[in-house]
Amino acid sequence: MTEASNKSSIAVVIPCYQVRDHIEGVLDAIPNYVDGIFCIDDACPDKSGDFIEKTSIDNRVTVLRHSCNKGVGGAMITGFDAASKAGYDIAVKIDGDGQMDPDLICKFVAPIVSGDADYTKGNRFWDSRSVAEMPKVRLFGNAVLGFMSKFSSGYWRVMDPTNGFLAIHLSVFDLLDTSKIASNYFFESDMLFRLNLVRAVVLDIPMQAKYGDEVSNLKIHKILFPFLLGHGKNSFKRFIYNYFLRDFSLASLEFILGPLLVCFGAFFGAWHWYLSAFEGQQATSGQVMLAALPMIVGLQLILSALNFDITNEPKLPIHRLMKRDW
């Protein structure tokens, strides 16, 4: 860690659910520069919290318990909230199954400490070697989900949205409405959407995917449609809030007129195609142009609005503007 990092206190948050066989090794591997560790027993049937309290001699460890299972997102929110109330500056979330290397924590924290980001997350797609080693179902699933996440979150340069290795400045976390963040496996993607609403800067951290013989938890047929629905809702809410409530610009008009023109041209053309095919009424050149031109202009407006949205990604970390002692 750099000298600057010593000015910031760092907490690690570990959701614990059926990780009893791995959690001891994870805790032993957490670096010394980490100031606090919060382990959340998410109503674990293996009683991970009791096991940690009996076996761990690390005085940095605090065990928190849920009376009922709230999911990995709910456990993360509990840990981040506890770290914020305890006065820590930055919180890092890692899993308790041993698949995330604690030695990488410094890479996730460094951009936040230097003031270059509010939130950092892992990206397993950065290295072509890592992609080649990734199971094909994970590769396909994460690619599809990553593309959908770009629309819903507004972070067009961020990939691998389901990656759970992440860090956040807690002054930014305090700005989020945590009661609305998804508590299931959609929480990483939902976090990005919530972060965009407060204009937080998000940065990808390259990391290598390590997959052995473990069975993938990513069941495409089970999560694709729920994730698609979640991304669709978030996309709609983000565009309404960013382009019609908080601000109104030329892109706002383009987002309205573009789809309207495309729909008008498509319906007008389809109707006259029907009349030509089944009623014998030949379409005139004017009718053809009246169908084609709105679609062309509308598509250009949509592309222009999307280009504005891409370039409008947050660039100034908001935690630098917050009054918080370091």
N, C-alpha and C positions, 0 to 999 in steps of 0.2 A: 504493500500500500504506500501511497505517496504521503508526504508530510501533510498535505492539505486534508487528507482523509481523516487525520487525527482530530480535526476540528468538528467532525460529525460523529454522532453516536449511531451505531448500527445494531439492529435487531434482526434475528432470523425467525421466521414463522414456519412451522412444520405441521401441516394437517396430518393427523394420525388416525388411520382406519385400517385395521388388519395389516399393520407394518411391524408387528412385534419381532419378527425374525430379522429385520433390517435396521430398525431405529437406533439400536445401540451403536452400530458402526457408523451411521450417519452423524450422530451426536459427537462421536470421537473425532470425526474428520473435520468438524467445523473449526475454522482458523481462530487464532487467539485474538485477532483484532476485532472480532465480533463481540459486542458488549452484552447482549442479552439474547436468550433463546426461548421462544414460546412454543410449546408443544400442545396442540389442541386435540384432546381425546374426543373424537366426534361420535360419542356413544359407541365406541369400538367394542365388539363382542369379545375380543381378546384382552380387553382392559389394558390397552397400551399405556394409559396414563399411570396406572398403578405400577406397571412394569418399569416405566421410566423412573418413577420416584424411588423404587427399590434398588435399581441398578446404577443410576447415574450419580456420580459424585461431583459433577460440574455445577458450581454454584450460580452459573449464568442461567440455568434451566428453570423455567416456570411452567407448570402443567395447568392447563385450563380444560374444563370439561363441559361437554354438551349433554343435557339430559336426554335429548333425542337427536337422531342423526340429521344434520343440516346440509350435508353434502360438502364437497371440497371447497366450493365457493363460500358457503357459510362459515366453514372453519377458518378460511383465509381472512374473512372480514373480522371475525372475532379476534384473531391474532393481531391484525393490523390495528384494530381499535385499541387493544390492550397496550400495544407498543407505543401508540400515539399518546395515550393517557399517561404512560410511564415516562414520557418526555424524550423518547428516542427521535432522531431526525430522519433516519432511513430504515425501511423494513424490506427484507429480502424473503421471498417465499420459495421454499424448495419442498420437494416431496420426501416422504419418509421411507420410500421403498428402495433407496440406494441407487436409483438410476440417474441422479443429478450429482455432479461433482462439486462438492463444497469449495474446492480450490478456485472455482470460477467466480465466486462471490465478489472478489475484488474487481473483476471486469464489469460486473453489473452495477456496482456501486460507483466506480470511478467517474462515469459521465454525469452522474447526479451530483457528486461532490464538486466537480469542476464547473457546474452550472450549465452544462450542455444539454441536459435532459431532465424531465420530471419523472419519467417512468422508463424503465428498460426491460426488455424481454428477450428470451432466447430465440434464435433463428437457426434451425437445423438444415435449412435449404441453402445456406450461404456457401458451403463447401461442396463441390461436386463429388468428392469422395464420400462425404457423409450421405449425400442423396443416393449414391449407388448402393450403399449398405442398408438403406432404409427398406423395410418390407413394402412390397408394391401396394398393398392395401392402404398402408399408412401414407405412402407417397401420393396416391390418387386422392385419398380422403382429405389430406391436409392441403393439397393444391386446390381442390374445389372449395373447401371452407375458407382458404386464404383469399380466393378471388371474391367470394361473397362478402368477406369481412371488409375488404377495401371499400365497397359501396356503403356498407352500414356504418363503418367507423369514421371514414374520411381520411384514414391514414393509408394513402395509396402506396407508400414506400415500405410498408410493414408487411412481413410475411410470417407464416407459421403462427396463426392466431391462437391455436390450441396449446401452444407451448406454455407449461406451467412454471418455468423458471423465470422469475421476474423480480423487479425491485421498484420501489416507489418512494418518493419523498413524502413524508407523512403530513406535511402541511397541505399537499395536494390531495392526499387521501381524505383529509378532513373536509374538503370542499364537495366531496361526492355524496350523493343521496344513497347511502348503503342499503337502505330498506328496499330499493328497487333493483339492486344488482342481482342477477341470476345466481342461485346457489348451487346449481347443478354443473354439468360439464360445459355449459355455455358461458360460464362466468368469465373466462379469459376474454372471449369475444365481446361480451357485454361490458367488461371493464374498459375496453378500447372505445366503445361508443360513449360511455359516461365521461371518459377522459377528454374526448373531443368536445363535449358540451362545455367543459371548463377551459378549453383551449390549452391543454397540457401538451408538452413536447414528448413524443415517444420515440425511442431509439432501439433498433434491433442490435442484439449482441450475437455475433457468430459463435456457434458452439457445434460440436460434433455429436451426431446422434450415435448412441451406443445401444444396439439391440442384439441380444443374444438369442436364446431359444424361447424367451417368454412369449406368451400369447397376447396378441394385440387387444387392447380394450376398445379400440376404435371400430365399432360395428356400423359400417356405412348405412346399411339398410334400416338401422334403428335411429340414427341421429341425423340423417340427411334432411328429412322433411321437417323435424322439429327445429333444426338449425336454420333451414331455409326460411321457415316461418319467423323465427327470431330475428334473422338478418333483415327480412322484409319489413317487419315492424320498426326496427331500429333505423333503417334507411329512411322510411317515411317520416319518423319523428325527428331525425337529424336534419333533413332538408327543410321541414316546416320550421323548426326552431332556428336554424342557422340562416335561412334565406328569407323568412317571412316575419319572424317574431323579433329576433335579435338584430337583424340587418335586412336591408332590402337594396338590391343592386341590379345591374343589367342582367346578371346571371339568373336572378329570380324571375325576371320576365322570360328569359330563354327557357327556363325549366317549365314555365306555364305554356308558352306559345309553341314550343317544339313538339311536345306530345300531342297537343291539340291539332296542329297542322298535319302531323303524320297520320293521326286517326281519321281526320277529315278526308285526306287524300286516299287512304286505304278503303274507307267505307264508300266513298264516292266512286272510286274505280271498281270496287267489287259489285256495287249496284249496277253500274252500266255494263260490266262484263256479264252479269246475270241477264240483263235486258237483251244483250247481243246474242248470248248463247241460247236462251230459252224463249225469248219473245221476238227474235228476228230484227230487233232495232239496232242498226249499225251505229256505233259510237263515232261522233265527229272528232276531228282533230282538236277542236277546242275542248271537248270533254276529256279527251286523253291528257291534254296539257293541264287541265284543271284538276286531274287526279294526280299526275306525276309531280307537278311543280310544288304543291304544298308538302308532299312527302320529302322532296329533296331539300327544300328550305327548312322544314322541320327537323330533319336529320342533322343539318348543319348547325342549327340552334342548339340541339341536344349535345352535339360534340363540343361546341364552344362552351356550353355551361359546364360540362364535365371537365374540360381543360381548366376552367377557372377553379373548380372544386379541387382539382389535383394541386394546383399552384397555391391554393389557399390553406394548405396544411399548416398547422401551428408551428412557429419557428422560434418564438421567444419563451424559454422556460418560465412558467409562472411562479415557481417557488422562489426565484430570485427577486420577485416583487413582493413576496410575503414577508412580514415582519416576524422573524423567528430567530431566537438566539441559537448560535452555532457553537 
